[in-house]
């Protein structure tokens, strides 16, 4: 069992049964609530129940997926808490991926001005990304996470055994954040990733721990995303826009798939704006296409992408804000690109097929 100590809470990495029971015994709470979706109820709740033993809890089940990360689903969660008369001494366990962590934490942090919550991320994406930083929120009018707040959990429990329940597409989605962490903060880790024949071939835990340490270092230096923490947005300015538009189609993209597209586009921007060497641009974009395939972007959606990027919460004034890289392993935040150059990056991505 590994433990990563942050300023306000601890991340426990290892079997849930070895860490959660002892942690809960130290707490006093008036009611225990588990927030899960249809998928985590089926595949992950049994493992949590084993760890909880005979502890009584109330399950609040919500529909799965980013499409339900909205106020309507929040209403379901708040109603479930109200129906069982949850007081301010209640404790919520958020069992699921990034959607559950973001939305369950948001609902807990706002219910009766805040009840305590614990994150139990069950996807690779949520384990390496959403588990650190205290960012909570929901989507609104296609804009991702634009309603939310910062609030840390009591603790985070990362059990790699949950990953055994995931299809390869979900694992690959989470792997995009591991790639991102290496590109913005650890060139040596990027070189190690490039040499893997298949992501996770040595076991996912060997990749989770280095990513957590990278994010820990960045977040603790900038807890409220005023400066260097914005480096974590590499790939996300374009990626969130692509994801938002795709959600309205019959072929939605997973978060990591959209971020992979975003990283390809923003690697191109890094070359144009920061002088990232052409060999690095080619190497990174080729790697992304090899692992994520190619999803052509409809030029008819370019205006919608720009509109969503214009509404991004990271922007300053009327300028679209990016986090770019040069050299590999080092990020530059608060970089602004013109709409014309952004469209050029989308066209560059389309040319990669």
N, C-alpha and C positions, 0 to 999 in steps of 0.2 A: 504493500500500500504506500503510494507516494502522496505527499501533501505539499501543495504550493501555497505558501502563506502570502496573502495580500494584506493591505493595510487594515481592512475592515472585516475580512472573512477569509475562509480557507477553501481551497479546491482540493477535494480528495479524489485521487486517481487510482482505481482498483475496484475489486468486487464490492458491490453495494452492501452485501451482508456483513462485511468486515468493518464498515465505517458508519453507516446510517443508524443502526440500533443504539450504539453508544452515544452518538451525537444527540439523538432525540431524548435519551434518558436524562440528559443534562438540562433539558428545557421544561418549562411549564407552559402549557397552552390549554385554552378552553375548548378547542375543537380542532380536529385534523381534517383537512380537505385535500383531496387529490384531483388535480385538473388534468384531464387526459382527452385525447381524441379517439375516434373509433379504432384507429390502427394501434395506438399505444395501449389502449385497453386490452386489445386482443394479444399483442405480442410482448408487451413490456410490463403490464400491470402484474402478471404472476410473479415476476422476479422481485418487484417492489413489495408485493404481499409477503413473500418469503422473508424479506428483510424486516418488515414491520411486525412479523409474528402475530401476536394476538391484539395488536393495537387496533382500535376501532377508528374508521375514517368514513367520510362521505365522499363519494365519487361524483364529480361534475364532468359530464362527458359533452364534448363539442364536436362538430364536424371537422374533418381534417383538411389541411391545405391552405395556401396563401390566400385563396379567393375568399376565405371566411375570416381573415384577420381584420375584422372591422367592428364597428359599433354594435351591429346586430348581435354578433357573437359575444361581445362584452356584456351585453344585456342578459344573455343566457347565464353567463358566469355570475354576474352580480345577483341575478334572481336566485340562482342556486344557493348562494351564500345567505341571501335574505330569507329564503324559505326555511333554512335550517337554523336561523337566528344566530348566525355567526357574529361573535362580538369582536372587539378590537384585540382580544387575546388569542384569536384564532391563528392557525398556522396553515399555509397553503403549500403543497408539494406540487410543483409543475413538472409533469412527466411527459416529455415529448421533445420535439425538435425546436427550431428557432421560433416557429409560430406560437407554440405553446409557451415557450420561455418568455418571449416578448409580450404576448397578450395576457398570459396568466400573471406575470409579474406586474404588468400595467394595471390589471384589475385589482390585484392585491394591494398595490401601492396607493390606489385611489379609493378603495372601499373603506368607508368610515374613517377617511383621512389616513388610511394605511394600516394593513395588517402584515405580519411577517410572512416571508415566503422563502422557500428553498428551491433551487433549480436542480433538476435531474435530467440533463440533456441525453437524448437517446439516438440522435443522428450524429454523424461525423461532423457535419456543418455546425451544429449547435455546440458540440463538444470543443471544437477548436476555435470557434469564433464568438458565439453568443454567451459563452460561459464566463467571460471576463469583461468587465466594463460597466455593468449596471444600466445598460441602455434598454429601455422598455418602450413599447409603443405599438401602434396599429396603423394600418394603411387608411388613406382617406382620399377619395376622388382620384384614384390611380397612383397617387404619390405615396411611396413606401415610407412607413414609419414617421409620417409627418405630424402625428399626434402622439405625444409621449413625454417621458421624463427620465431622469437619471435616478435610480434607486438601487442600491446593492442588496443582494440576497443575504440571508443568514449564512449560507454555505452553498457550495456546488459539489455534486457527487457525479463523477464521470466513471462509468463502468463500461469498458470496451466490449464486454459481452453483449451489450445491447446492439452493437453493430452487426452481430451475426443474424439479426432479424431483417437487415436491410438488403434491398436489391442493389445490384452493382451501380445502377444509374444514380441512386441516392448517395452511395459512397463516393462516386466520382464527383458529384455535386459538392460534397464537403471537402474533397481534396483540393478544389479550386482555392479555398481559403488558405490551405497549407502552402500552395504554390505562391499565393499572394504574400504571405508572411515572409517567405524566403526572398522574394524579389524586392521587398521594401526594406528588409532589415538584416538579411543573412545570406551573403553571396555564397559562402561555403555550403550552406544547406541547399541552396539552389543547385549547386553542382552535384550534390548527393542525389537530389531528386531526379536530375536529368539522367543519372546512371542507372536508375531503377528500371528493370524490364517491365514491371507492372506496379503501379502505386499500391502500397500496402503489402508487398510481397514478404517483407520482414516482420509483419504484424503492425497493426495500426497504432498500437500504444507507443511504438518507437518513433512515430511521426507526430502523435498528439502532444507529447511532453515538450519537444522543442518549440512547437507552435505556441503552446501556452506560455512558455517563458518569454518568447518574443512579444506576445501581446501584453503580458504582465508588465514588462519593462516599459512599453510605450504608454499604456494606460496609466500606470502609476506616475509617470512623468507629466501627464496631462489628463487628469481625470474627467474634465468637463469639455474636452474637445475644443479647446481654444487655440491650439497650435499644432504641435507635432503629432498628436493623436490622429489628426486628419490623414496622416499617412496610410492609416488602415482603410481609407476610402479608395485606394488605388483599384481601378477596374469597376468601381461602383457608380460613378457618375453616369457613364454610358450604360453600365450593366443594369442599374435600377430602371432606367428609362426603357430599355429593351424588355426587361422583365414585366414592367407595368403594361406595355402595349400587348405583349404576348398573352398576358392573363385574360385579355378580352377576346382571345381567339380560341379555336378548337384545338390548338397545339401549344398550350402554355409551356414555358421553360421553367425548369427548376432554378432556384437562386444561383447556385454555383455554375450552371450552364450559361446563364446570362452574364454573370461576373467574368466568366472565361472570355466571352465575346467582348465585354468591356475592357478586360486586360489587354486583349489584342489591339483594340482601338487606341487605348491609352498608352500602350507601348509605342505605337506609331506617333502619337502626339509627343511622347517623351523624346523621340528622335528629332521631331521637327522643332519642338520648343526648347529642349534642354541639350540637344546634341548627343543623345544616347547613340552609341556607335551602331552602324548599320548591321554589323554582324550580330550584335545583341538583339536588335529588333527582329532580324530574321530567325535567330535561334529561339527566342521566346514565342514568337507567333507560330513558328512551325511546331513547337512542342504543344501549344494549345490546340492546334488543328489535329495533331496526331492523337491527342487524348480526348478531345471533345467533339471531333468532327466539325462540319461546317454547316451553319444555319443561315442561309442567305437572308439579308435584311432588305425588305421591300422599300425601294426608294419612296414609294407613296406614304410610308410611315415616318420619313425623316423629319417632317415638320412636327409630328406628334412627339418624337424623341426629343427634339429641341425644346418643345413646350414643357415636357416633364422635367428635363434638365434645368430649365429656367425656374421651376418651382422647387428645386432641390433645396433642402434646409441648410446645406453647406455654403450656399451662395452668399456673396457679399454685393449688395447693390443690385445692379442689373447684369453683372458679369457671372458667367458660369464657371464654377470653381472646380479645379482638378487637383489631385495628388498624382504626381508623375515620378519617374525614376531616372536617375543617372548619377553615378554608375549603378549597375545592378547591385542590390543590397543597400541602397540609400535612396530615400524618398525626398522630394521637394514638394511642400504643401503650398496651398493658396496660389496656384498657377491658373491663369485665365486664358481661355482659348476662344477665338472668334467662332461664330456659327459656321462660317465658310470652312474653317479648318476642321471643325468637328465633323461636318458632312464629308470632308475629304477622308477623315479617319474611318467613317462608316463605309465609304466606297473602297478604301484600302482593304477593310475586312472582307468585303464582298469579292475582292480580287484574289483572295487567298485560296479559293477552292481549286 
